[in-house]
Amino acid sequence: MPAIVGAFKVNNVGTSSIVHVGDVINISPFSEVKTFAGAGSFNTGDGLQIYNQNSVTNTYDSDFIDQPQIGNL
């Protein structure tokens, strides 16, 4: 069933963002990212006390392509 949409304003669309209005079959953003973080990097909250002794993050990646973008049009 088609959507009925009134006026809307888009202030900013990033490089890997999607603006979707109405019906859709497939949404496929075009971006990829690889994140490396050491111990305690993504902790959130109040009053954290984190003790990491000699923490090492291994950033070696043996495969060259993790998520191919070819054919994701």
N, C-alpha and C positions, 0 to 999 in steps of 0.2 A: 504494500500500500504506500503510495507516495506521501512524503512528508510535506506539510504546509509550514513554512518557516517565514517569520516576519523579518524585519530589518535586524541586522547584526553587524558588528564592527570587529574587524580583525586588526589588532594593533601591531602584532609582530608574528612572523612565521619563521622559525629557525630552519637550518639546512636539513635537518632530519625530521621536521615536524609534518603533521598532516592536518589539513582542514577538511572536515567531512560534513557535508550538508546533504540530507536526503538519503536515498537508497544507495546501497553499495554491495558489491559481491565480494571484492577482495581489496584490502588495504595493505600495502607493502612499502614501508619506509626504506630509504636508501642510505643507510649509515652503518658503520661498524666501529667498535671501540674495544680496546683491550686494556683492562685495568689491573695494575699490580699494586698491592698494598701490603705493608708489613703487619706484624701483630699489633693489635690495638688501634688500627687506623680508622675503622668505621664505628668506633664506640661512641654512643651519644648518651646524654643524661647529665644529671646534676651530681656533683661531688664524686666524680670518678677517681679512683686510685688504681693505676695500672702499673704493674711492675713486669717489664719484659727484659730478661737477662740475655744479652747477646742474640738478639733477633736478627735473622737474615731472610730476605725475600728473594727467592729464586726467580729471575725474570727470563731464564733461558726457555725458548719455545722451539721445539724441534720441527714442528710443521710450519710451513710458510703461510698457508692460507687456512684460516679457521672457518670463515663463513663467506663463501664466494658470492659476489654480487651479480655475476653474469646470469641472465635469464630471470631476474627478479623484477622485470619491468611491469 
